[in-house]
Amino acid sequence: MSSKTDKYTSFGVSLEHVRNVWETKVIKCMDKVLPDYPEFDYCSICIQDVYALAMNQLNPKYIQQGTVMIKKEYSDDDFRDALALAVEKVIKKPNHD
């Protein structure tokens, strides 16, 4: 059985620190946007669905650990808009009963 680390290793090089730069920005923005939706239920499934849906609306930008990103492709409003669309979808059709 392979470990999680083995899944992200190629030719002995760990790739687990290659990340989409928008991940932490979306997570931080979720903390600001979700309270605007009192009908949102905050269950783990819905939070994960909102995160995944919002991330899928943004063009991915992967970097390796230690990379400095100079060009900002999205504004704070872009992140809020992506999250608003995601929250509204999840509220309308949650992935649970």
Phi and psi restraints in degrees (value plus and minus 20) as a CYANA .aco file:
   2 SER   PHI    -107.6   -67.6
   2 SER   PSI     129.4   169.4
   3 SER   PHI    -105.6   -65.6
   3 SER   PSI     148.4   188.4
   4 LYS   PHI     -77.8   -37.8
   4 LYS   PSI     -60.3   -20.3
   5 THR   PHI     -81.2   -41.2
   5 THR   PSI     -58.9   -18.9
   6 ASP   PHI     -84.1   -44.1
   6 ASP   PSI     -52.4   -12.4
   7 LYS   PHI     -84.4   -44.4
   7 LYS   PSI     -46.6    -6.6
   8 TYR   PHI    -130.6   -90.6
   8 TYR   PSI      11.6    51.6
   9 THR   PHI    -145.2  -105.2
   9 THR   PSI     114.5   154.5
  10 SER   PHI    -156.0  -116.0
  10 SER   PSI     106.9   146.9
  11 PHE   PHI      34.2    74.2
  11 PHE   PSI      16.0    56.0
  12 GLY   PHI      59.3    99.3
  12 GLY   PSI     -15.8    24.2
  13 VAL   PHI    -124.4   -84.4
  13 VAL   PSI     105.0   145.0
  14 SER   PHI     -94.2   -54.2
  14 SER   PSI     111.5   151.5
  15 LEU   PHI    -132.6   -92.6
  15 LEU   PSI     -10.4    29.6
  16 GLU   PHI     -89.4   -49.4
  16 GLU   PSI     -33.1     6.9
  17 HIS   PHI    -119.8   -79.8
  17 HIS   PSI     -12.3    27.7
  18 VAL   PHI    -103.4   -63.4
  18 VAL   PSI      98.0   138.0
  19 ARG   PHI    -149.9  -109.9
  19 ARG   PSI     136.5   176.5
  20 ASN   PHI     -99.4   -59.4
  20 ASN   PSI     102.6   142.6
  21 VAL   PHI     -82.4   -42.4
  21 VAL   PSI     -39.9     0.1
  22 TRP   PHI    -102.0   -62.0
  22 TRP   PSI     -32.5     7.5
  23 GLU   PHI     -74.3   -34.3
  23 GLU   PSI     -75.5   -35.5
  24 THR   PHI     -89.9   -49.9
  24 THR   PSI     -53.1   -13.1
  25 LYS   PHI     -84.5   -44.5
  25 LYS   PSI     -63.4   -23.4
  26 VAL   PHI     -85.3   -45.3
  26 VAL   PSI     -62.3   -22.3
  27 ILE   PHI     -81.4   -41.4
  27 ILE   PSI     -66.5   -26.5
  28 LYS   PHI     -83.4   -43.4
  28 LYS   PSI     -59.1   -19.1
  29 CYS   PHI     -89.7   -49.7
  29 CYS   PSI     -51.4   -11.4
  30 MET   PHI     -77.9   -37.9
  30 MET   PSI     -59.6   -19.6
  31 ASP   PHI     -81.7   -41.7
  31 ASP   PSI     -45.7    -5.7
  32 LYS   PHI    -111.5   -71.5
  32 LYS   PSI     -53.1   -13.1
  33 VAL   PHI    -105.8   -65.8
  33 VAL   PSI     -62.9   -22.9
  34 LEU   PHI     -76.4   -36.4
  34 LEU   PSI     -59.1   -19.1
  35 PRO   PHI     -81.7   -41.7
  35 PRO   PSI     -36.4     3.6
  36 ASP   PHI     -94.2   -54.2
  36 ASP   PSI     -25.8    14.2
  37 TYR   PHI    -141.5  -101.5
  37 TYR   PSI      66.3   106.3
  38 PRO   PHI     -81.9   -41.9
  38 PRO   PSI     -42.8    -2.8
  39 GLU   PHI    -102.0   -62.0
  39 GLU   PSI     -26.9    13.1
  40 PHE   PHI     -90.5   -50.5
  40 PHE   PSI     116.4   156.4
  41 ASP   PHI    -113.2   -73.2
  41 ASP   PSI     -26.9    13.1
  42 TYR   PHI      40.5    80.5
  42 TYR   PSI       0.1    40.1
  43 CYS   PHI     -94.9   -54.9
  43 CYS   PSI     139.7   179.7
  44 SER   PHI     -82.4   -42.4
  44 SER   PSI     -55.6   -15.6
  45 ILE   PHI     -84.6   -44.6
  45 ILE   PSI     -66.2   -26.2
  46 CYS   PHI     -87.0   -47.0
  46 CYS   PSI     -59.4   -19.4
  47 ILE   PHI     -82.4   -42.4
  47 ILE   PSI     -64.3   -24.3
  48 GLN   PHI     -85.6   -45.6
  48 GLN   PSI     -58.8   -18.8
  49 ASP   PHI     -83.6   -43.6
  49 ASP   PSI     -63.6   -23.6
  50 VAL   PHI     -80.6   -40.6
  50 VAL   PSI     -65.6   -25.6
  51 TYR   PHI     -79.1   -39.1
  51 TYR   PSI     -69.8   -29.8
  52 ALA   PHI     -84.0   -44.0
  52 ALA   PSI     -64.4   -24.4
  53 LEU   PHI     -83.6   -43.6
  53 LEU   PSI     -62.3   -22.3
  54 ALA   PHI     -84.9   -44.9
  54 ALA   PSI     -64.5   -24.5
  55 MET   PHI     -81.6   -41.6
  55 MET   PSI     -55.8   -15.8
  56 ASN   PHI     -90.4   -50.4
  56 ASN   PSI     -35.6     4.4
  57 GLN   PHI    -105.0   -65.0
  57 GLN   PSI     -32.7     7.3
  58 LEU   PHI    -124.3   -84.3
  58 LEU   PSI     120.2   160.2
  59 ASN   PHI     -85.1   -45.1
  59 ASN   PSI     108.9   148.9
  60 PRO   PHI     -87.4   -47.4
  60 PRO   PSI     126.2   166.2
  61 LYS   PHI    -160.9  -120.9
  61 LYS   PSI      83.4   123.4
  62 TYR   PHI    -115.8   -75.8
  62 TYR   PSI     119.3   159.3
  63 ILE   PHI    -155.3  -115.3
  63 ILE   PSI     137.5   177.5
  64 GLN   PHI    -114.5   -74.5
  64 GLN   PSI     142.2   182.2
  65 GLN   PHI     -76.2   -36.2
  65 GLN   PSI     113.6   153.6
  66 GLY   PHI      72.7   112.7
  66 GLY   PSI     -24.3    15.7
  67 THR   PHI     -95.4   -55.4
  67 THR   PSI     117.9   157.9
  68 VAL   PHI    -120.7   -80.7
  68 VAL   PSI     107.2   147.2
  69 MET   PHI    -118.0   -78.0
  69 MET   PSI     102.4   142.4
  70 ILE   PHI    -116.3   -76.3
  70 ILE   PSI     -65.4   -25.4
  71 LYS   PHI    -108.5   -68.5
  71 LYS   PSI     106.4   146.4
  72 LYS   PHI    -115.3   -75.3
  72 LYS   PSI      98.3   138.3
  73 GLU   PHI    -109.8   -69.8
  73 GLU   PSI     -44.4    -4.4
  74 TYR   PHI    -145.9  -105.9
  74 TYR   PSI     126.5   166.5
  75 SER   PHI    -111.1   -71.1
  75 SER   PSI     148.8   188.8
  76 ASP   PHI     -79.7   -39.7
  76 ASP   PSI     -56.0   -16.0
  77 ASP   PHI     -83.4   -43.4
  77 ASP   PSI     -55.7   -15.7
  78 ASP   PHI     -82.7   -42.7
  78 ASP   PSI     -62.1   -22.1
  79 PHE   PHI     -86.1   -46.1
  79 PHE   PSI     -63.2   -23.2
  80 ARG   PHI     -82.0   -42.0
  80 ARG   PSI     -61.8   -21.8
  81 ASP   PHI     -83.6   -43.6
  81 ASP   PSI     -64.1   -24.1
  82 ALA   PHI     -81.6   -41.6
  82 ALA   PSI     -62.1   -22.1
  83 LEU   PHI     -89.3   -49.3
  83 LEU   PSI     -59.4   -19.4
  84 ALA   PHI     -80.4   -40.4
  84 ALA   PSI     -65.2   -25.2
  85 LEU   PHI     -81.1   -41.1
  85 LEU   PSI     -62.7   -22.7
  86 ALA   PHI     -84.6   -44.6
  86 ALA   PSI     -65.6   -25.6
  87 VAL   PHI     -81.9   -41.9
  87 VAL   PSI     -64.7   -24.7
  88 GLU   PHI     -82.3   -42.3
  88 GLU   PSI     -58.9   -18.9
  89 LYS   PHI     -83.7   -43.7
  89 LYS   PSI     -64.3   -24.3
  90 VAL   PHI     -87.8   -47.8
  90 VAL   PSI     -59.2   -19.2
  91 ILE   PHI     -83.5   -43.5
  91 ILE   PSI     -62.6   -22.6
  92 LYS   PHI     -88.3   -48.3
  92 LYS   PSI     -56.2   -16.2
  93 LYS   PHI    -162.5  -122.5
  93 LYS   PSI      57.3    97.3
  94 PRO   PHI     -84.8   -44.8
  94 PRO   PSI     134.6   174.6
  95 ASN   PHI    -108.7   -68.7
  95 ASN   PSI      11.0    51.0
  96 HIS   PHI    -179.3  -139.3
  96 HIS   PSI     152.1   192.1
